[in-house]
Amino acid sequence: MKKYWWVILVICLLIIGAICGFYYWVALKYQKDQKSLQDELKALREQTTARSSVTQTASATATKTASVNLHEEGLASARAVVEKYLEAKQTRSLENAKPYMTESFYNSFTQETFAGVSSPSMGRFEITSAEFVEAAGLYEVKTKVYFMLNGEETGSGDFSFMVVDENGKFLVNEMKGGSF
Protein backbone atom coordinates (compact mmCIF):
# COMPACT_ATOMS: atom_id res chain seq x y z
CA MET A 1 0.00 0.00 0.00
CA LYS A 2 2.89 2.36 0.76
CA LYS A 3 4.26 1.87 -2.77
CA TYR A 4 1.06 3.09 -4.42
CA TRP A 5 0.37 6.29 -2.48
CA TRP A 6 1.54 8.37 -5.42
CA VAL A 7 -0.89 6.56 -7.76
CA ILE A 8 -3.76 7.43 -5.44
CA LEU A 9 -2.52 11.03 -5.27
CA VAL A 10 -2.39 11.29 -9.10
CA ILE A 11 -5.91 9.85 -9.45
CA CYS A 12 -7.25 12.31 -6.85
CA LEU A 13 -5.56 15.22 -8.64
CA LEU A 14 -7.02 14.09 -11.98
CA ILE A 15 -10.52 13.92 -10.49
CA ILE A 16 -10.15 17.37 -8.92
CA GLY A 17 -8.81 18.74 -12.21
CA ALA A 18 -11.74 17.27 -14.14
CA ILE A 19 -14.25 18.78 -11.70
CA CYS A 20 -12.55 22.19 -11.91
CA GLY A 21 -12.42 21.98 -15.71
CA PHE A 22 -16.11 21.11 -15.92
CA TYR A 23 -17.01 23.99 -13.61
CA TYR A 24 -14.92 26.39 -15.70
CA TRP A 25 -16.56 25.15 -18.92
CA VAL A 26 -20.07 25.59 -17.47
CA ALA A 27 -19.22 29.11 -16.23
CA LEU A 28 -17.88 30.11 -19.64
CA LYS A 29 -20.95 28.69 -21.40
CA TYR A 30 -23.24 30.60 -19.02
CA GLN A 31 -21.33 33.85 -19.59
CA LYS A 32 -21.47 33.36 -23.36
CA ASP A 33 -25.24 32.72 -23.28
CA GLN A 34 -25.79 35.68 -20.98
CA LYS A 35 -23.70 37.96 -23.21
CA SER A 36 -25.58 36.95 -26.37
CA LEU A 37 -28.93 37.60 -24.70
CA GLN A 38 -27.76 40.97 -23.40
CA ASP A 39 -26.47 41.78 -26.90
CA GLU A 40 -29.95 41.06 -28.27
CA LEU A 41 -31.48 43.41 -25.71
CA LYS A 42 -28.82 46.02 -26.49
CA ALA A 43 -29.65 45.81 -30.20
CA LEU A 44 -33.32 46.38 -29.39
CA ARG A 45 -32.38 49.41 -27.26
CA GLU A 46 -30.20 50.80 -30.07
CA GLN A 47 -33.07 50.40 -32.52
CA THR A 48 -35.32 52.21 -30.07
CA THR A 49 -32.77 55.01 -29.64
CA ALA A 50 -32.24 55.38 -33.39
CA ARG A 51 -35.95 55.50 -34.06
CA SER A 52 -36.59 57.92 -31.21
CA SER A 53 -33.92 60.37 -32.45
CA VAL A 54 -35.46 60.32 -35.93
CA THR A 55 -38.95 60.91 -34.58
CA GLN A 56 -37.82 63.68 -32.22
CA THR A 57 -37.04 65.89 -35.22
CA ALA A 58 -40.66 65.72 -36.36
CA SER A 59 -43.38 68.27 -35.64
CA ALA A 60 -45.53 68.39 -32.50
CA THR A 61 -48.03 66.04 -34.09
CA ALA A 62 -45.27 63.61 -34.94
CA THR A 63 -43.97 63.84 -31.37
CA LYS A 64 -47.14 62.17 -30.18
CA THR A 65 -46.61 59.46 -32.81
CA ALA A 66 -43.00 59.06 -31.67
CA SER A 67 -44.18 58.58 -28.11
CA VAL A 68 -46.52 55.83 -29.26
CA ASN A 69 -43.68 54.22 -31.28
CA LEU A 70 -41.38 54.35 -28.26
CA HIS A 71 -44.01 52.64 -26.16
CA GLU A 72 -44.50 50.02 -28.86
CA GLU A 73 -40.76 49.37 -28.98
CA GLY A 74 -40.66 49.38 -25.19
CA LEU A 75 -43.47 46.81 -25.21
CA ALA A 76 -41.41 44.60 -27.52
CA SER A 77 -38.42 44.89 -25.17
CA ALA A 78 -40.61 44.23 -22.13
CA ARG A 79 -42.09 41.13 -23.79
CA ALA A 80 -38.58 39.92 -24.71
CA VAL A 81 -37.20 40.30 -21.18
CA VAL A 82 -40.23 38.52 -19.62
CA GLU A 83 -39.80 35.70 -22.13
CA LYS A 84 -36.10 35.35 -21.22
CA TYR A 85 -36.97 35.52 -17.50
CA LEU A 86 -39.59 32.75 -17.87
CA GLU A 87 -37.16 30.61 -19.88
CA ALA A 88 -34.69 30.98 -17.01
CA LYS A 89 -37.49 30.19 -14.54
CA GLN A 90 -38.07 26.91 -16.40
CA THR A 91 -34.48 25.94 -15.56
CA ARG A 92 -35.24 26.74 -11.90
CA SER A 93 -31.92 28.63 -11.66
CA LEU A 94 -31.90 32.03 -9.99
CA GLU A 95 -28.50 32.79 -11.53
CA ASN A 96 -29.89 32.20 -15.04
CA ALA A 97 -32.69 34.69 -14.33
CA LYS A 98 -30.50 37.34 -12.66
CA PRO A 99 -29.66 39.28 -15.88
CA TYR A 100 -33.37 39.91 -16.41
CA MET A 101 -34.26 41.06 -12.89
CA THR A 102 -33.86 44.32 -11.00
CA GLU A 103 -31.55 44.07 -8.02
CA SER A 104 -34.41 44.42 -5.53
CA PHE A 105 -36.48 41.72 -7.26
CA TYR A 106 -33.43 39.42 -7.41
CA ASN A 107 -32.71 40.00 -3.71
CA SER A 108 -36.29 39.01 -2.80
CA PHE A 109 -35.44 35.38 -3.69
CA THR A 110 -33.18 32.62 -2.50
CA GLN A 111 -32.34 29.79 -4.88
CA GLU A 112 -34.84 27.60 -3.05
CA THR A 113 -37.72 30.09 -3.18
CA PHE A 114 -36.99 30.86 -6.83
CA ALA A 115 -36.89 27.17 -7.82
CA GLY A 116 -40.26 26.58 -6.16
CA VAL A 117 -41.82 23.17 -5.81
CA SER A 118 -40.71 20.34 -8.04
CA SER A 119 -44.18 18.96 -8.61
CA PRO A 120 -46.06 20.25 -10.47
CA SER A 121 -43.34 21.95 -12.46
CA MET A 122 -43.52 24.90 -14.80
CA GLY A 123 -44.26 23.88 -18.37
CA ARG A 124 -44.83 26.12 -21.33
CA PHE A 125 -45.96 29.72 -21.13
CA GLU A 126 -47.69 32.29 -23.32
CA ILE A 127 -47.44 36.05 -23.25
CA THR A 128 -51.05 37.15 -23.51
CA SER A 129 -50.67 40.94 -23.54
CA ALA A 130 -48.39 43.86 -22.78
CA GLU A 131 -49.16 47.48 -22.05
CA PHE A 132 -47.47 50.62 -20.81
CA VAL A 133 -48.88 51.75 -17.46
CA GLU A 134 -48.59 55.52 -17.82
CA ALA A 135 -49.24 56.34 -14.15
CA ALA A 136 -46.50 54.03 -12.90
CA GLY A 137 -44.10 54.48 -15.81
CA LEU A 138 -43.85 50.67 -16.06
CA TYR A 139 -44.65 48.03 -18.61
CA GLU A 140 -47.07 45.28 -17.56
CA VAL A 141 -46.69 41.96 -19.34
CA LYS A 142 -49.45 39.41 -18.72
CA THR A 143 -48.76 35.71 -19.15
CA LYS A 144 -50.40 32.33 -18.85
CA VAL A 145 -48.15 29.67 -17.34
CA TYR A 146 -48.98 26.00 -17.71
CA PHE A 147 -47.98 23.44 -15.10
CA MET A 148 -46.79 19.88 -15.75
CA LEU A 149 -47.16 16.74 -13.65
CA ASN A 150 -45.82 13.42 -14.87
CA GLY A 151 -45.35 14.84 -18.37
CA GLU A 152 -48.93 16.12 -18.71
CA GLU A 153 -50.37 19.59 -18.33
CA THR A 154 -52.30 19.81 -15.07
CA GLY A 155 -53.48 23.40 -15.12
CA SER A 156 -52.45 26.96 -15.64
CA GLY A 157 -52.16 30.29 -13.88
CA ASP A 158 -52.26 33.91 -14.96
CA PHE A 159 -49.34 36.09 -13.92
CA SER A 160 -48.43 39.73 -14.51
CA PHE A 161 -44.86 40.98 -14.65
CA MET A 162 -43.97 44.61 -14.11
CA VAL A 163 -40.99 45.65 -16.22
CA VAL A 164 -38.90 48.79 -15.70
CA ASP A 165 -36.65 50.57 -18.14
CA GLU A 166 -33.44 51.31 -16.22
CA ASN A 167 -31.39 53.51 -18.54
CA GLY A 168 -32.38 51.54 -21.60
CA LYS A 169 -32.11 48.13 -19.93
CA PHE A 170 -35.48 46.42 -19.48
CA LEU A 171 -35.73 44.35 -16.28
CA VAL A 172 -38.46 42.44 -14.45
CA ASN A 173 -39.24 44.35 -11.26
CA GLU A 174 -42.25 42.52 -9.85
CA MET A 175 -44.48 39.50 -10.36
CA LYS A 176 -48.19 39.47 -9.52
CA GLY A 177 -50.57 36.55 -9.39
CA GLY A 178 -49.01 34.18 -6.88
CA SER A 179 -45.91 32.05 -7.09
CA PHE A 180 -44.78 29.04 -9.05
Secondary structure, DSSP 8 states (H G I E B T S, - for coil): -GGGHHHHHHHHHHHHHHHHHHHHHHHHHHHHHHHHHHHHHHHHHHHHHHHHHHHHTS-HHHHHHHHHHHHHHHHHHHHHHHHHHHHHHHHT-HHHHGGGB-HHHHHT--HHHHH--SSSEEEEEEEEEEEEETTTTEEEEEEEEEEEETTEEEEEEEEEEEEEEETTEEEEEEEES---
